[in-house]
């Protein structure tokens, strides 16, 4: 009896700590959303005002400052770069796992080594190449750099999912006489679909939130993180305005994560539940 009581007490404490942790993580997001409906005076008041008259003035001002064009560029760049990443990473992972190319370990190390260099160290050659190709201030340059930025991560993740497929599946495919294309498209891709979904979501989030490359390679034709910078100004009150922009930028990411949570969970726990 005492053992069951101790177990229930432990579960209660664990649940309470879990809820406290969740609230602590959600508190900054809730504060950002709440601040976006305040006036600038209420947003910077001390102590913080919990009771205030809500206003939509900041959201109205957002749409008056060409928000739609920046949002369209973000959607275009994120969608196309993520599609390219998955389209290139799947056959690359296949060539490094199912039918390994010579010295495949060296190839894998080369891919991951490209993530070791600070992105600031490569901005000058990237800028010069983009300028020589007349790609500055265009969505194309962001699509190219975001694809190259996320491709090594995608290859490593998708390769790990392919490596978990039982060898018996490939033996059965060989007995059936299926070719490489059919083996990849009809057999392997359906088996790792949750992993592809989780990989695509992570790559999309990285592309959606990226700021450094966007602000250095584009100006008037850019993404939402650069749009947010328009409201950052010293000496003026823009706290509530920035909170409103940040809220709108985060809405698509939250919706994408919520809609893909089942596939994301299955993909990230693929090894554990095999």
Protein Blocks (a to p, Z undefined) as FASTA:
>chain_A
ZZmmmmmmmmmmmmmmmmmmmmmmmmmmmmmmmmmmpcfklmmgccddfbdcddfklmmm
mmmnommmmmmmmmmmmmmmmmmmmmmmmmmmmmmmmmccehklmmmmmmmmmmmpcfkl
mmmmmmmmmmmnopghiaklmmmmmmmmmmmmmmmmmmmmmmmpcfklmmmmmmnopafk
lmmmmmmmmmmmmmmmmmmmmmmmmmmmpmklmmmmpcklccfklmmmmmgcghiacklm
mmmmmmmmmmmmmmmmmmmmmmmmmmmmmmmmZZ
